[in-house]
Amino acid sequence: MKKKKSLGSGAVTFNMTPMIDIVFNLLIFFVLTAQFAVLEVEEVVLPPSTTAELKDYTTYRNVVVNVCHPDNPVIVVMGRTFNYMELTEHLKMLRQSAQADGQQMNVILRADRKMPYEDVARAMLAAGGAEIQGWWIQTDIGDKDKD
């Protein structure tokens, strides 16, 4: 009598644990970095503009400076409140860090449309005091064809 040779001892299984670990790590990473991006922007009503153009902000290390609460002006950078002197020192530190990494720093100023000009100008002067060459004022870009 001849014996039949067995072709296999059972089903082939994959160990999915390492792949699930990687997926969860990526998920946690994206959730945390998305949270940091949200912290940079405060609730402000931007002034309208029909002549502004979209800028390419990806070539700079951007710092978003929010000037908000027209009744009691506050400067907020990444969820932290500053006065004008502290803002200058903080921007100097960030500029030096960007230069050490070989990047140019850019300040994006976001101010509420009801904010007095004096408070917006102080934030601009703080960026100038930190010797930052590049900065933009963010506006609400309206419809250019309207008139």
C-alpha positions in Angstrom: 0.0 0.0 0.0 1.2 3.5 -0.9 0.9 6.4 1.6 -0.1 9.8 0.3 2.2 12.6 1.1 0.6 15.6 2.8 1.0 18.9 1.0 0.7 21.1 4.0 0.0 21.1 7.6 -2.6 23.8 7.7 -3.6 27.3 6.7 -1.0 30.1 6.4 -1.7 33.0 8.8 -0.2 36.4 8.9 0.8 38.2 12.2 -1.3 41.4 11.9 -0.1 42.9 15.3 2.9 44.9 13.9 0.8 46.3 11.1 -2.0 47.4 13.5 0.7 49.0 15.8 2.0 51.0 12.8 -1.5 52.1 11.8 -2.3 53.3 15.3 1.0 55.1 15.6 0.3 56.9 12.3 -3.3 57.7 13.5 -2.0 59.2 16.8 0.6 61.2 14.9 -1.9 62.8 12.5 -4.4 63.5 15.3 -1.7 65.3 17.4 -0.3 67.3 14.5 -3.7 68.4 13.4 -4.4 69.6 16.9 -1.3 71.9 16.8 -2.4 73.4 13.5 -5.7 74.4 15.1 -4.0 76.0 18.1 -2.3 78.6 15.9 -5.6 80.2 14.8 -7.8 82.2 17.1 -11.4 83.2 16.5 -11.2 86.5 14.6 -13.3 88.2 12.0 -10.8 89.1 9.3 -11.1 92.3 7.4 -12.3 92.0 3.8 -10.1 92.5 0.7 -10.8 92.3 -3.0 -7.3 92.9 -4.2 -5.4 90.4 -2.0 -3.8 87.4 -3.6 -3.1 83.9 -2.2 0.5 83.4 -1.0 2.7 80.3 -1.1 3.4 79.9 2.6 5.1 76.5 2.3 8.6 78.0 1.6 8.8 79.6 5.1 8.6 78.7 8.7 5.4 80.5 9.5 4.4 81.9 12.9 0.7 83.0 13.2 0.2 86.1 15.4 -3.4 86.7 16.3 -4.5 90.1 17.5 -8.0 89.5 18.9 -10.8 90.8 21.2 -11.2 94.4 20.2 -12.7 95.5 23.5 -9.7 94.1 25.4 -6.8 93.5 22.9 -4.9 90.3 23.3 -2.0 88.9 21.3 -2.1 85.1 21.0 0.7 82.9 19.4 0.1 79.1 19.4 -2.4 79.4 22.2 -0.2 81.5 24.4 -0.9 85.1 25.3 1.8 87.8 25.0 2.2 91.5 25.6 4.1 93.4 23.0 7.6 93.2 24.7 7.2 89.5 25.3 6.1 89.1 21.6 9.3 90.7 20.4 11.5 88.4 22.5 9.5 85.3 21.5 9.7 86.2 17.8 13.5 86.8 18.1 13.9 83.3 19.6 11.8 81.7 16.9 13.7 83.6 14.2 17.1 82.4 15.6 15.7 78.9 15.7 14.6 79.1 12.1 18.0 80.5 11.0 19.8 77.7 12.8 17.7 75.3 10.7 18.5 77.1 7.5 15.0 78.4 7.0 13.5 81.9 6.6 10.8 82.9 9.1 7.6 84.6 8.1 4.9 86.2 10.4 1.3 85.9 9.4 -0.6 88.6 11.2 -4.3 87.9 11.8 -6.3 90.8 13.3 -10.0 91.2 14.0 -11.6 93.7 11.6 -12.8 95.8 14.6 -9.3 95.9 16.1 -8.0 99.5 16.5 -5.1 100.2 14.2 -2.8 101.1 17.1 -2.9 97.6 18.4 -2.3 96.0 15.0 0.7 98.5 14.5 2.2 97.4 17.8 2.2 93.8 16.7 3.9 94.9 13.4 6.5 96.8 15.4 7.1 93.7 17.6 7.9 91.8 14.4 10.2 94.6 13.2 11.9 94.6 16.7 12.6 90.9 16.2 14.3 91.8 12.9 11.8 89.7 10.9 11.9 90.7 7.2 8.8 88.7 6.0 5.3 89.1 7.2 1.8 89.1 5.8 -1.5 90.3 7.0 -4.3 87.8 6.5 -7.6 89.0 5.1 -10.8 87.6 4.0 -10.5 87.5 0.2 -13.7 88.6 -1.3 -15.1 88.2 -4.8 -12.9 90.3 -7.2 -15.6 90.4 -9.9 -18.2 92.0 -7.6 -19.0 95.7 -8.4 
